[in-house]
Amino acid sequence: MPKNLLTLDQLSLDEVNDILSKAQYYRDGGFVPNLQGKIACNLFFESSTRTQYSFQVAEERLGMRVISFDPEVSSLNKQETFYDTVKAFDSFGVDALVIRHKQNEYYKELEGKVDAAILNGGDGTGNHPTQSLLDLLTIKQEFGRF
C-alpha cells in the first residue's frame, strides 16, 4: 500500500478491494485500530463540509489528535505560499496531511518533500480518491459486486 493516497489510479485492484474489505469489516463492528498518539492535520484550502468533517470524525474515532487548518486566519493572508503552509504543518511532526485544494494535482509540489502521509481530500476538478472509494463501497454494498 502506498504511503500517500493521491489518486485512485495509483492503487492496484487488489489494494482497492483490500481497502473496501477493511472498510466493510469496520462498518460491521470489527476491531478498529487505535491510532492514539498520532496526529492528523486537515488542510482544507477550499470549502468543504462533508469531506472535511467526515475526515475529522473518522480521525477522532481512530483516537488521533486532529488539527484543523483555517485558511481565513492563516499566514496565507500575508502571502505565505501553499507549499510553505503545508511544510510548516509537516515540520510539527504530524503523521497525516489531509489536503483539499482547488488546484488540480496540487500534491505534485509536495511529493517527496514532506514526511507525513498525504491524503488527497479533493483537488479541483481532478481527483477525489476517498470519495471514489466511498462510492465503490456503496456500489459493492448495494449490488454485492462490480
GUZA-859966 format. One record per residue (C-alpha): residue number from 1; residue in three letters; x, y, z. Coordinates in steps of 0.1 Angstrom, whole numbers. Layout:
<recs>
<rec><pos>NUM</pos><code>ALA</code><u>X</u><v>Y</v><w>Z</w></rec>
...
</recs>
This chain:
<recs>
<rec><pos>1</pos><code>MET</code><u>0</u><v>0</v><w>0</w></rec>
<rec><pos>2</pos><code>PRO</code><u>15</u><v>34</v><w>-9</w></rec>
<rec><pos>3</pos><code>LYS</code><u>23</u><v>59</v><w>18</w></rec>
<rec><pos>4</pos><code>ASN</code><u>2</u><v>86</v><w>1</w></rec>
<rec><pos>5</pos><code>LEU</code><u>-33</u><v>84</v><w>-13</w></rec>
<rec><pos>6</pos><code>LEU</code><u>-34</u><v>109</v><w>-42</w></rec>
<rec><pos>7</pos><code>THR</code><u>-54</u><v>92</v><w>-69</w></rec>
<rec><pos>8</pos><code>LEU</code><u>-73</u><v>61</v><w>-72</w></rec>
<rec><pos>9</pos><code>ASP</code><u>-52</u><v>51</v><w>-103</w></rec>
<rec><pos>10</pos><code>GLN</code><u>-21</u><v>46</v><w>-81</w></rec>
<rec><pos>11</pos><code>LEU</code><u>-38</u><v>17</v><w>-64</w></rec>
<rec><pos>12</pos><code>SER</code><u>-39</u><v>-18</v><w>-78</w></rec>
<rec><pos>13</pos><code>LEU</code><u>-72</u><v>-36</v><w>-80</w></rec>
<rec><pos>14</pos><code>ASP</code><u>-61</u><v>-59</v><w>-51</w></rec>
<rec><pos>15</pos><code>GLU</code><u>-53</u><v>-28</v><w>-30</w></rec>
<rec><pos>16</pos><code>VAL</code><u>-88</u><v>-12</v><w>-37</w></rec>
<rec><pos>17</pos><code>ASN</code><u>-105</u><v>-45</v><w>-28</w></rec>
<rec><pos>18</pos><code>ASP</code><u>-85</u><v>-47</v><w>4</w></rec>
<rec><pos>19</pos><code>ILE</code><u>-94</u><v>-12</v><w>14</w></rec>
<rec><pos>20</pos><code>LEU</code><u>-131</u><v>-19</v><w>7</w></rec>
<rec><pos>21</pos><code>SER</code><u>-130</u><v>-51</v><w>27</w></rec>
<rec><pos>22</pos><code>LYS</code><u>-114</u><v>-34</v><w>57</w></rec>
<rec><pos>23</pos><code>ALA</code><u>-140</u><v>-6</v><w>55</w></rec>
<rec><pos>24</pos><code>GLN</code><u>-168</u><v>-31</v><w>54</w></rec>
<rec><pos>25</pos><code>TYR</code><u>-153</u><v>-50</v><w>83</w></rec>
<rec><pos>26</pos><code>TYR</code><u>-150</u><v>-18</v><w>104</w></rec>
<rec><pos>27</pos><code>ARG</code><u>-186</u><v>-8</v><w>95</w></rec>
<rec><pos>28</pos><code>ASP</code><u>-198</u><v>-42</v><w>106</w></rec>
<rec><pos>29</pos><code>GLY</code><u>-183</u><v>-37</v><w>140</w></rec>
<rec><pos>30</pos><code>GLY</code><u>-149</u><v>-52</v><w>135</w></rec>
<rec><pos>31</pos><code>PHE</code><u>-119</u><v>-41</v><w>156</w></rec>
<rec><pos>32</pos><code>VAL</code><u>-109</u><v>-6</v><w>146</w></rec>
<rec><pos>33</pos><code>PRO</code><u>-72</u><v>2</v><w>151</w></rec>
<rec><pos>34</pos><code>ASN</code><u>-63</u><v>27</v><w>179</w></rec>
<rec><pos>35</pos><code>LEU</code><u>-41</u><v>54</v><w>165</w></rec>
<rec><pos>36</pos><code>GLN</code><u>-38</u><v>73</v><w>198</w></rec>
<rec><pos>37</pos><code>GLY</code><u>-7</u><v>94</v><w>198</w></rec>
<rec><pos>38</pos><code>LYS</code><u>-9</u><v>100</v><w>160</w></rec>
<rec><pos>39</pos><code>ILE</code><u>-17</u><v>135</v><w>147</w></rec>
<rec><pos>40</pos><code>ALA</code><u>-38</u><v>143</v><w>116</w></rec>
<rec><pos>41</pos><code>CYS</code><u>-38</u><v>178</v><w>101</w></rec>
<rec><pos>42</pos><code>ASN</code><u>-67</u><v>187</v><w>79</w></rec>
<rec><pos>43</pos><code>LEU</code><u>-57</u><v>214</v><w>55</w></rec>
<rec><pos>44</pos><code>PHE</code><u>-88</u><v>225</v><w>36</w></rec>
<rec><pos>45</pos><code>PHE</code><u>-78</u><v>254</v><w>13</w></rec>
<rec><pos>46</pos><code>GLU</code><u>-112</u><v>250</v><w>-4</w></rec>
<rec><pos>47</pos><code>SER</code><u>-146</u><v>250</v><w>13</w></rec>
<rec><pos>48</pos><code>SER</code><u>-160</u><v>216</v><w>22</w></rec>
<rec><pos>49</pos><code>THR</code><u>-185</u><v>203</v><w>46</w></rec>
<rec><pos>50</pos><code>ARG</code><u>-189</u><v>165</v><w>41</w></rec>
<rec><pos>51</pos><code>THR</code><u>-153</u><v>157</v><w>33</w></rec>
<rec><pos>52</pos><code>GLN</code><u>-137</u><v>178</v><w>59</w></rec>
<rec><pos>53</pos><code>TYR</code><u>-160</u><v>167</v><w>88</w></rec>
<rec><pos>54</pos><code>SER</code><u>-160</u><v>131</v><w>77</w></rec>
<rec><pos>55</pos><code>PHE</code><u>-123</u><v>130</v><w>80</w></rec>
<rec><pos>56</pos><code>GLN</code><u>-124</u><v>147</v><w>113</w></rec>
<rec><pos>57</pos><code>VAL</code><u>-149</u><v>123</v><w>128</w></rec>
<rec><pos>58</pos><code>ALA</code><u>-130</u><v>93</v><w>114</w></rec>
<rec><pos>59</pos><code>GLU</code><u>-97</u><v>106</v><w>128</w></rec>
<rec><pos>60</pos><code>GLU</code><u>-112</u><v>111</v><w>162</w></rec>
<rec><pos>61</pos><code>ARG</code><u>-129</u><v>77</v><w>162</w></rec>
<rec><pos>62</pos><code>LEU</code><u>-94</u><v>62</v><w>155</w></rec>
<rec><pos>63</pos><code>GLY</code><u>-81</u><v>81</v><w>186</w></rec>
<rec><pos>64</pos><code>MET</code><u>-60</u><v>106</v><w>166</w></rec>
<rec><pos>65</pos><code>ARG</code><u>-54</u><v>142</v><w>176</w></rec>
<rec><pos>66</pos><code>VAL</code><u>-68</u><v>165</v><w>150</w></rec>
<rec><pos>67</pos><code>ILE</code><u>-55</u><v>199</v><w>138</w></rec>
<rec><pos>68</pos><code>SER</code><u>-80</u><v>217</v><w>116</w></rec>
<rec><pos>69</pos><code>PHE</code><u>-64</u><v>245</v><w>95</w></rec>
<rec><pos>70</pos><code>ASP</code><u>-85</u><v>276</v><w>88</w></rec>
<rec><pos>71</pos><code>PRO</code><u>-71</u><v>295</v><w>57</w></rec>
<rec><pos>72</pos><code>GLU</code><u>-91</u><v>326</v><w>66</w></rec>
<rec><pos>73</pos><code>VAL</code><u>-70</u><v>333</v><w>97</w></rec>
<rec><pos>74</pos><code>SER</code><u>-36</u><v>319</v><w>84</w></rec>
<rec><pos>75</pos><code>SER</code><u>-4</u><v>334</v><w>71</w></rec>
<rec><pos>76</pos><code>LEU</code><u>-18</u><v>329</v><w>36</w></rec>
<rec><pos>77</pos><code>ASN</code><u>-33</u><v>364</v><w>42</w></rec>
<rec><pos>78</pos><code>LYS</code><u>3</u><v>376</v><w>45</w></rec>
<rec><pos>79</pos><code>GLN</code><u>13</u><v>360</v><w>11</w></rec>
<rec><pos>80</pos><code>GLU</code><u>26</u><v>327</v><w>26</w></rec>
<rec><pos>81</pos><code>THR</code><u>26</u><v>301</v><w>-2</w></rec>
<rec><pos>82</pos><code>PHE</code><u>7</u><v>269</v><w>-2</w></rec>
<rec><pos>83</pos><code>TYR</code><u>39</u><v>250</v><w>-1</w></rec>
<rec><pos>84</pos><code>ASP</code><u>53</u><v>269</v><w>29</w></rec>
<rec><pos>85</pos><code>THR</code><u>20</u><v>264</v><w>48</w></rec>
<rec><pos>86</pos><code>VAL</code><u>20</u><v>227</v><w>42</w></rec>
<rec><pos>87</pos><code>LYS</code><u>57</u><v>224</v><w>51</w></rec>
<rec><pos>88</pos><code>ALA</code><u>50</u><v>243</v><w>84</w></rec>
<rec><pos>89</pos><code>PHE</code><u>25</u><v>217</v><w>95</w></rec>
<rec><pos>90</pos><code>ASP</code><u>47</u><v>189</v><w>83</w></rec>
<rec><pos>91</pos><code>SER</code><u>75</u><v>203</v><w>104</w></rec>
<rec><pos>92</pos><code>PHE</code><u>53</u><v>200</v><w>135</w></rec>
<rec><pos>93</pos><code>GLY</code><u>57</u><v>162</v><w>131</w></rec>
<rec><pos>94</pos><code>VAL</code><u>21</u><v>154</v><w>121</w></rec>
<rec><pos>95</pos><code>ASP</code><u>15</u><v>119</v><w>108</w></rec>
<rec><pos>96</pos><code>ALA</code><u>-10</u><v>127</v><w>81</w></rec>
<rec><pos>97</pos><code>LEU</code><u>-19</u><v>157</v><w>60</w></rec>
<rec><pos>98</pos><code>VAL</code><u>-54</u><v>156</v><w>46</w></rec>
<rec><pos>99</pos><code>ILE</code><u>-55</u><v>183</v><w>19</w></rec>
<rec><pos>100</pos><code>ARG</code><u>-82</u><v>197</v><w>-2</w></rec>
<rec><pos>101</pos><code>HIS</code><u>-72</u><v>223</v><w>-28</w></rec>
<rec><pos>102</pos><code>LYS</code><u>-88</u><v>239</v><w>-58</w></rec>
<rec><pos>103</pos><code>GLN</code><u>-57</u><v>233</v><w>-79</w></rec>
<rec><pos>104</pos><code>ASN</code><u>-56</u><v>201</v><w>-99</w></rec>
<rec><pos>105</pos><code>GLU</code><u>-26</u><v>179</v><w>-88</w></rec>
<rec><pos>106</pos><code>TYR</code><u>-15</u><v>203</v><w>-61</w></rec>
<rec><pos>107</pos><code>TYR</code><u>2</u><v>173</v><w>-45</w></rec>
<rec><pos>108</pos><code>LYS</code><u>29</u><v>171</v><w>-72</w></rec>
<rec><pos>109</pos><code>GLU</code><u>45</u><v>202</v><w>-55</w></rec>
<rec><pos>110</pos><code>LEU</code><u>47</u><v>182</v><w>-22</w></rec>
<rec><pos>111</pos><code>GLU</code><u>56</u><v>146</v><w>-32</w></rec>
<rec><pos>112</pos><code>GLY</code><u>90</u><v>136</v><w>-17</w></rec>
<rec><pos>113</pos><code>LYS</code><u>92</u><v>169</v><w>2</w></rec>
<rec><pos>114</pos><code>VAL</code><u>71</u><v>161</v><w>32</w></rec>
<rec><pos>115</pos><code>ASP</code><u>74</u><v>134</v><w>58</w></rec>
<rec><pos>116</pos><code>ALA</code><u>38</u><v>130</v><w>67</w></rec>
<rec><pos>117</pos><code>ALA</code><u>14</u><v>109</v><w>46</w></rec>
<rec><pos>118</pos><code>ILE</code><u>-7</u><v>129</v><w>22</w></rec>
<rec><pos>119</pos><code>LEU</code><u>-44</u><v>121</v><w>17</w></rec>
<rec><pos>120</pos><code>ASN</code><u>-60</u><v>139</v><w>-12</w></rec>
<rec><pos>121</pos><code>GLY</code><u>-93</u><v>152</v><w>0</w></rec>
<rec><pos>122</pos><code>GLY</code><u>-101</u><v>166</v><w>-35</w></rec>
<rec><pos>123</pos><code>ASP</code><u>-80</u><v>185</v><w>-60</w></rec>
<rec><pos>124</pos><code>GLY</code><u>-100</u><v>209</v><w>-82</w></rec>
<rec><pos>125</pos><code>THR</code><u>-117</u><v>190</v><w>-110</w></rec>
<rec><pos>126</pos><code>GLY</code><u>-91</u><v>163</v><w>-108</w></rec>
<rec><pos>127</pos><code>ASN</code><u>-91</u><v>135</v><w>-82</w></rec>
<rec><pos>128</pos><code>HIS</code><u>-110</u><v>128</v><w>-50</w></rec>
<rec><pos>129</pos><code>PRO</code><u>-99</u><v>92</v><w>-42</w></rec>
<rec><pos>130</pos><code>THR</code><u>-115</u><v>89</v><w>-8</w></rec>
<rec><pos>131</pos><code>GLN</code><u>-149</u><v>98</v><w>-24</w></rec>
<rec><pos>132</pos><code>SER</code><u>-143</u><v>74</v><w>-52</w></rec>
<rec><pos>133</pos><code>LEU</code><u>-136</u><v>46</v><w>-26</w></rec>
<rec><pos>134</pos><code>LEU</code><u>-167</u><v>55</v><w>-7</w></rec>
<rec><pos>135</pos><code>ASP</code><u>-187</u><v>53</v><w>-40</w></rec>
<rec><pos>136</pos><code>LEU</code><u>-172</u><v>19</v><w>-47</w></rec>
<rec><pos>137</pos><code>LEU</code><u>-181</u><v>7</v><w>-13</w></rec>
<rec><pos>138</pos><code>THR</code><u>-217</u><v>18</v><w>-17</w></rec>
<rec><pos>139</pos><code>ILE</code><u>-219</u><v>0</v><w>-51</w></rec>
<rec><pos>140</pos><code>LYS</code><u>-204</u><v>-32</v><w>-36</w></rec>
<rec><pos>141</pos><code>GLN</code><u>-229</u><v>-30</v><w>-6</w></rec>
<rec><pos>142</pos><code>GLU</code><u>-259</u><v>-25</v><w>-29</w></rec>
<rec><pos>143</pos><code>PHE</code><u>-250</u><v>-50</v><w>-56</w></rec>
<rec><pos>144</pos><code>GLY</code><u>-226</u><v>-74</v><w>-40</w></rec>
<rec><pos>145</pos><code>ARG</code><u>-200</u><v>-69</v><w>-68</w></rec>
<rec><pos>146</pos><code>PHE</code><u>-189</u><v>-45</v><w>-95</w></rec>
</recs>
